[in-house]
């Protein structure tokens, strides 16, 4: 695993933990847009896919995520 991959994984994990803490503390938002394939996968693993309304271009797994609106790719 490269340094960049480790950093990306760590930031994604931190983001997911922050999201989970926010949901528990402030109540769940009605709709979510995910940016980053790992964040999209985490939302599905948490069973919150019904809240997803859009995803970035890199979010192609699970297959059901492909049906969401594609907002493009950050940084392009």
C-alpha positions in Angstrom: 0.0 0.0 0.0 1.5 3.4 -1.0 1.7 6.3 1.3 -1.0 8.1 -0.7 -3.4 5.1 -0.4 -2.8 4.9 3.3 -3.6 8.6 3.7 -6.7 8.3 1.5 -7.9 5.4 3.5 -7.2 7.2 6.8 -9.0 10.3 5.7 -12.0 8.3 4.4 -12.2 6.5 7.7 -12.0 9.7 9.6 -14.7 11.2 7.5 -17.0 8.2 8.0 -16.4 8.3 11.8 -17.2 12.1 11.8 -20.4 11.4 9.8 -21.5 8.7 12.2 -20.8 10.9 15.2 -22.7 13.8 13.6 -25.7 11.6 12.8 -25.8 10.3 16.3 -25.4 13.8 17.9 -27.5 16.0 15.6 -30.0 13.7 14.0 -29.7 12.2 10.6 -29.9 14.5 7.5 -32.6 13.7 5.0 -30.3 13.4 1.9 -26.7 12.6 1.3 -24.2 13.2 -1.5 -21.1 11.2 -1.3 -17.7 12.2 -2.7 -15.2 9.4 -2.8 -15.8 5.7 -3.5 -14.9 4.6 0.0 -17.4 7.0 1.6 -20.1 5.7 -0.7 -19.3 2.1 0.3 -19.3 3.0 4.0 -22.8 4.6 3.6 -24.0 1.4 2.1 -22.4 -0.7 4.8 -24.1 1.5 7.5 -27.4 0.7 5.8 -28.0 4.4 5.0 -28.2 4.0 1.2 -31.8 5.2 1.1 -30.6 8.7 2.0 -28.2 8.9 -1.0 -29.3 11.1 -3.8 -26.0 11.5 -5.7 -22.4 10.3 -5.9 -19.1 11.3 -7.6 -17.9 9.5 -10.7 -15.5 7.2 -8.8 -18.3 5.7 -6.7 -19.3 2.6 -8.7 -19.6 0.0 -6.0 -21.9 -1.5 -4.9 -23.6 -1.8 -8.3 -26.7 0.0 -7.0 -24.7 3.2 -6.5 -24.4 3.5 -10.3 -28.1 4.4 -10.5 -27.5 7.6 -8.4 -27.0 11.0 -10.0 -23.3 11.4 -11.0 -22.0 14.8 -9.9 -18.6 14.4 -11.7 -15.2 14.0 -10.2 -13.7 16.4 -7.6 -10.7 18.3 -8.8 -11.4 17.9 -12.5 
